[in-house]
Amino acid sequence: MKISLQYVNDMDGHLQAVQLPIAEWNKTLEKLKKQEQALKLKSDLTEAFDQVETLRSSKGKKQTLNEFLNEL
């Protein structure tokens, strides 16, 4: 897919900005949002698995699912 980009330079010819069509910008934002959601899910799952491993290796009394749900 080819995107029509426009480059904006200052008076000295230094690149200052890149412009792209709004439709492409919206597609990019949507992809970014999906990536952020996937990253958040991965982070949450990693934390959950770490907590499970900590619970499995601990030597204290463990709370049952029923006990946990009754606290809610």
Buried (B, 14 or more C-beta within 10 A) or exposed (E): EEEEEEEEEEEEEEEEEEEEEEEEEEBEEEEEEEEEEEEEEEEEEEEEEEEEEEEEEEEEEEEEEEEEEEEE
